[in-house]
Amino acid sequence: MGNVTVDFVTQLPQGGWGIVLVEQGPWPHEQVESNLRRVQERLYNCIDAALDGKLAEQFPDSKGEAMVIRLDAYNLPEQELREFFTLFAESVPRLPDYAKALASNHFVSRISFELSLSRVQG
């Protein structure tokens, strides 16, 4: 596993832990696809870090807890990002390798995904 770039990790008030990734735009139209691939890689790296216990090493209280991977997106192409994120969040848990790793994992009990889209005037 390579380096994982996480913007912050937090204990959630409703229980569990959150890994938060922040992406800021705007993205030039011709770079949307390459940026989505980069975001996908960041998301996969977060999943791997949780499943492999890297997160639990740094945050021991997170061991065995539910994990929410959240993408906070500012000034990004909303439709493309929403479609990508929905497909990712629905597909990844069904991939055989991830489903198997999660079913028998003692570092996390569950992984879910959240997307927050915002427009910020600069």
C-alpha positions as CSV (number, residue, x, y, z in Angstrom):
1,M,0.0,0.0,0.0
2,G,1.3,3.5,-0.9
3,N,0.9,6.7,1.0
4,V,-2.5,7.7,2.1
5,T,-3.4,11.4,2.0
6,V,-6.1,12.0,4.5
7,D,-7.2,15.5,5.4
8,F,-8.4,14.5,8.9
9,V,-9.7,11.7,11.0
10,T,-12.4,12.3,13.6
11,Q,-14.4,10.4,16.2
12,L,-18.1,10.8,15.2
13,P,-20.7,12.0,17.7
14,Q,-23.1,9.2,16.7
15,G,-20.4,6.6,17.1
16,G,-17.7,5.3,14.8
17,W,-14.9,7.1,13.1
18,G,-14.7,9.3,10.1
19,I,-11.9,9.7,7.5
20,V,-12.4,13.0,5.7
21,L,-10.9,13.8,2.3
22,V,-11.2,17.4,1.0
23,E,-11.1,18.2,-2.7
24,Q,-11.2,21.8,-3.9
25,G,-11.9,23.1,-7.4
26,P,-12.6,24.3,-9.8
27,W,-11.3,21.5,-12.0
28,P,-10.8,22.4,-15.7
29,H,-13.3,20.5,-17.9
30,E,-10.5,18.6,-19.6
31,Q,-9.1,17.4,-16.3
32,V,-12.4,16.1,-14.7
33,E,-11.8,12.5,-15.7
34,S,-8.2,12.4,-14.4
35,N,-9.2,14.1,-11.2
36,L,-12.0,11.6,-10.7
37,R,-9.4,8.8,-11.1
38,R,-7.2,10.5,-8.5
39,V,-10.1,10.8,-6.1
40,Q,-10.9,7.1,-6.7
41,E,-7.4,6.2,-5.8
42,R,-7.6,8.3,-2.6
43,L,-10.8,6.5,-1.6
44,Y,-9.4,3.1,-2.3
45,N,-6.3,4.0,-0.2
46,C,-8.6,5.0,2.7
47,I,-10.4,1.7,2.5
48,D,-7.2,-0.2,2.4
49,A,-5.7,1.7,5.4
50,A,-8.8,0.9,7.5
51,L,-8.9,-2.7,6.5
52,D,-5.2,-3.3,6.9
53,G,-5.2,-1.7,10.4
54,K,-3.1,1.3,9.5
55,L,-5.8,3.6,10.9
56,A,-6.1,1.6,14.1
57,E,-2.3,1.9,14.5
58,Q,-2.6,5.7,14.6
59,F,-6.0,5.8,16.3
60,P,-6.2,2.7,18.6
61,D,-9.7,3.7,19.8
62,S,-11.0,3.2,16.3
63,K,-10.2,-0.5,16.3
64,G,-13.4,-2.6,15.6
65,E,-15.6,0.5,15.1
66,A,-17.6,1.5,12.1
67,M,-15.9,3.8,9.6
68,V,-17.3,6.6,7.4
69,I,-15.2,7.8,4.5
70,R,-16.4,11.3,3.6
71,L,-15.5,13.4,0.7
72,D,-15.9,17.1,1.2
73,A,-15.9,18.7,-2.3
74,Y,-15.8,22.4,-2.9
75,N,-16.5,24.1,-6.3
76,L,-16.3,20.8,-8.2
77,P,-18.5,19.6,-11.1
78,E,-21.4,18.4,-9.0
79,Q,-23.2,16.0,-11.5
80,E,-20.0,14.2,-12.5
81,L,-18.8,13.9,-8.9
82,R,-22.2,12.8,-7.6
83,E,-22.5,10.1,-10.3
84,F,-18.9,8.9,-9.7
85,F,-19.3,8.8,-5.9
86,T,-22.6,7.0,-5.9
87,L,-21.3,4.3,-8.3
88,F,-18.2,4.0,-6.2
89,A,-20.0,3.8,-2.8
90,E,-22.5,1.2,-4.2
91,S,-19.9,-0.9,-6.1
92,V,-16.9,-1.2,-3.8
93,P,-18.6,-3.0,-0.9
94,R,-19.7,-5.7,-3.4
95,L,-16.3,-6.3,-4.9
96,P,-15.3,-9.9,-3.8
97,D,-11.9,-8.9,-2.3
98,Y,-13.3,-6.0,-0.2
99,A,-16.5,-7.9,0.8
100,K,-14.4,-10.8,2.1
101,A,-11.9,-8.5,3.8
102,L,-14.6,-6.6,5.6
103,A,-16.6,-9.7,6.6
104,S,-13.7,-11.0,8.6
105,N,-12.0,-7.8,9.6
106,H,-11.2,-6.9,13.2
107,F,-10.0,-3.4,12.5
108,V,-13.3,-2.0,11.3
109,S,-16.9,-3.3,11.7
110,R,-18.3,-1.5,8.7
111,I,-17.4,1.1,6.0
112,S,-19.8,3.6,4.6
113,F,-19.4,6.6,2.4
114,E,-20.7,10.2,2.5
115,L,-20.4,13.0,0.0
116,S,-20.7,16.7,0.8
117,L,-20.9,19.2,-2.2
118,S,-20.5,22.9,-1.5
119,R,-20.0,26.1,-3.5
120,V,-17.7,28.6,-2.0
121,Q,-17.2,32.1,-3.3
122,G,-13.6,33.0,-3.5
